[in-house]
Amino acid sequence: MFPKAIDQHKPNKPLIPNGIGVIYVLVSAVYLFLLYYFDYKAALPLAGCILFGGFMGLIDDWMDLRWRYKAFLPIFASLPLVVLREGNPIMATYIFGKVDFSQFRFNGFPLGETLFYFAIIPLIVTVATNTINQLGGLNGLETICPSIVLIGLMLTSNQSVLLFVPLAVYLVLVIFNFFGKIFVGNTGSFAIGITVASYAIIANNEQTLLISILPFIFNSSLILLNVFLFGKTAHLILKESKLHSDSKRSLLTLIAHYRPLSERKLVLAVSLLVALSTFIAVFVWFIW
């Protein structure tokens, strides 16, 4: 039923079913539409974002888009949030306290709200989705790490009902993905990235999101700096069942450069970093 892709980090390079993330997209959308039917209004924009993300990831799986193009796709996925005015323009920040964008007006024009909905929301969705999508390539990374962030966001919000079924479905995919049975593909990684970003906006929990995805941001920063400054990309080399790297151009290659690890151990090491940043985000939220 699904196209197959090569598992590059296995000795015999087996063919694995790809694009299984479409299951997450469909089940999540059905669940959220049912919630909306029972008058849970926030379910509609989240469903729209997930469908947008899944469709864009599916296009990438089919056409193998270059990063220069797909980096901007999440802007379109933020449209349900923008059009439906989802999200609270009063954002909590650790440095400036609560910032109420609705108070910023120019000759009666709601300049602050316009900025929040048409610039800040698309920026959050774009950055979060791309950074989450870039931390992949190994079995389990594209499923375990975003799931940890979602759990952290659920613990620090009062709208966790939105994620009961989506998270349960994705955790099932975690098991099969980690053991090399399936790939969620860009369909899954785009959809889960947009889920994380849009849910944080809906739950007015952007600061928890920022701390939780710091390892993702660090990884993307390393990759982009090396691409733009040196024209170099990150590569892992499989030697005797362990992944090595002769460079430090991403979070994965940085770890593998200093300590070669098996694929599963490298995935668990990165997952622990994400778990640590998410724990700090939740801890700060509870004591703030």
N, C-alpha and C positions, 0 to 999 in steps of 0.2 A: 504493500500500500504506500510506503514512503520511499523516497529516493535514498540511496546509501552514500555515505561519505567515508573516506579513509581515516582510520584512527592512526594518526601520524606518530604517536608516542608509544606504540606497541611494537615489539620485535617483528612480528609477522604482518604488521599493518593490515588488520582485518577491516572489512567493510561493515559499517554500523548504520542502522536506520537513522535518518536525519530529519529534522523539522518536527519532532514530536511535540515541541512546544505549542503546536496548534491545538492540542488537546486542552492545555491550560487556558488558552484564549477562549475557546468555545464554552467550556464548562463554567469559567469565571463569568463570561458575559451572560449566560443563561441564569446563573445564580443572582447576579446583580440586577438583571431585569425583573426577576421575581421579587427581589427586595423593593425595587421601585414600584412594582404593582401594589405592594402592601404599604405604600406611602413612605418609603425611606428614600427621600429626595436625593441624598448625596450619592446613591448608587448609580444614578444615570450618568453623571459626568465620568465616574470611574470606569463604568462599562464602556463608554465612548472612547476613553483614552486607551484602554486595553485593546479594544478592537482596532483602533488606529495603529497602535504599536505592533500588534500581531500582523496586520496587513503589510506594514512597511518592512517588517522583518522577513515576511514571506517574499516580498519583492527582492530583497537582498539575497535570500537563499536561491531564488531563481536566476537573478541577473548578476550576482556577485558585484555589487556596486562598490566603487572606490570610496575610501573614507572621506574624501573631499566633498562627496555628494551626500552620503548617508549621515554625515555629522549634523546636517541641518534638518533631517527628516523629523526629529522629535518636536521641532517647532510646530509642525502641523498637528502632531498628536496632542499638543496642549490646547487646541481649539475648543474641545468640549468644556474645559475649565474656564477659558476666556469668555466664550459665548454665554455660558450659563452662569457667569459671575460666581463661580465656586471658589471658595477660599476666603479667608478673613484678611482684609487689608490692614488689620492691626497685628503686626508681626513682633514676636518676642525675640530680642537679641540679648546676648550676654554682655555686650559692651555698652550699647545705647539704651538698654531697657526696652520697653514696648514702643514701637514706632507705628503711629497711626497715620497711614498714607491718606486716609479720607480727609484729614485736616488740611492737606496741602491743596490750596485752590488759587487760581489765577484769574482775577476778574470774574469770579463766580464759576469758572470752569474747573471741574474736578481733576486737576492735573495729577494729584497723588494717586487717586484710584486708577486713572488711565494708565499711569506708569506701572502700577502694581499688576494690573490685568494684562496689559499688552507688552510689557517688557520683563518684569521680574518673574512672573509665572513661566513664560516661555523659556527664560534663561535657566531657571531651576530645573525644569523638565529636560531641557537639552543637555545641561551639564551632567545631571544625575544619570540619565539614560546612556549617554556616551561613555561615561567613566565605568559604569557597570558593564556595558557591552564590551569594553576593551579588556577587562580582566577576565579572559577566557582562554580557550585553547586546550585545556586539560580536563579530563573527565571529572566532573563534580564542581568545578569552579563556578560555572554559570548557573548552578542551581543552589549549592550550599551557601555561598556567600550572600546572595540577595535574600535568601530565606532568613538568614540570621538578622539582617537589617530589618526585614518585615516584622519579625518577632519583636525586635526592639521598639519599632514604631507602634505596634499594637499595645505593648505594655505601657506606653506613655500617651495614650489617647483614649477617648471614650467612644470611638466609632469603630472598634475592632470587629464588630459584626460584619463589616464590609469585606473582611479578609478571611473569615472562617473557612469557607470553601476554597477560594483561590489558594490560600496557603496550604491547605490539606492536599490539594491536587499537586501543587508544586513539590511538596515533600515526598510524595510518591515518585515523582519524576527524579528527585534527588537520588533515591535508592538505585534506580535503574541507570541513571547517568554516572554516578560515582563508580559503579562496577562495570562500566564500559558497555552496557547493553544498548543504550540509545544516546543520541545527541538531541538537545532541544533546538539547536540551530539558532539562527538569528531571529526566527519567529518567536522563540521562547525568550531569548536574552533581551530583545527589544521590548517585548510585552512586559517582562518582569521589571525591567528598568523603569519603564513608564508607570507601572503599578506603584513602585516604591516612591517615585517623585510625586505623582498625582495624589496618592494617599496622604503623604506628608503635608501637601498643600490643603487638601480637604480637611484634615485633622488639625490644621494650624500648628504643625509640629516641624517646621522647617529647620529649627536649630538642632533638634535631635537627628534629623537627616544629615545635616552637615557634618556633625562629629562622627556619625556612624560610617559614612562613606569616605572618611579620610584616607584609608588604604587604597581605595579606588582612585581617588584624586591624585595621590602620590604616584601610583602606577601610570596613570595617564600623563602626568607631568613629565615623568622620565621618558616615556615613549615619544611625546611630542617634541620635547627638547632635542632628543637625539635625531629625530626625523628632520626637523627644521634647521638645526644648527649643523649637523654632520651628515645628514642624508642616510643615516643608518637605522636599521630596524632590528628588533629583538628576535633572537633565535635560541632555541633550546636544542641540545644535541644528546641523543640517546646513546649511551655507552654502557654496556654490560648491565642493562636493566635500570640504570640510573640516569637522571637528566643532568647534564652539565651545561655550562655556558662560559664562553671566553670573553663575555662583555657584561655590562651592568646597565642595560638599556630599558629595563622594565622591572617591576617588583619580582617577577618570577626569575628572570635572569640574574638579578642581584642576589637572590637567595642561592640559586644554583651555582653561581660563580664562587661563592665562599664555601658552600657545602652541597655537593651533589646529592640528590635524593631521588628515590623512586617517585613515580608520578603521584601515587596516592599520598605519600608522605609530604610531597611538595604542596599538594592541594590542601592537606590538613594544616600545614604550617601557615599558609595564607589565610585559611578559614579561621585559625586561631587569632590572627591579627585583626580580622574583621570582627570576630567575637569580642576581642578586647576593646576595640574602638566603640562597638555598640554598647558594651557594658558600661564604659565611661559615659556615653551619651545618656543612657538610662539613669545611671547614678547621679549625674549632674541634674537631670530633670527632676529627680525625686528630692534633692536637697536644695534646689534653686528656689 
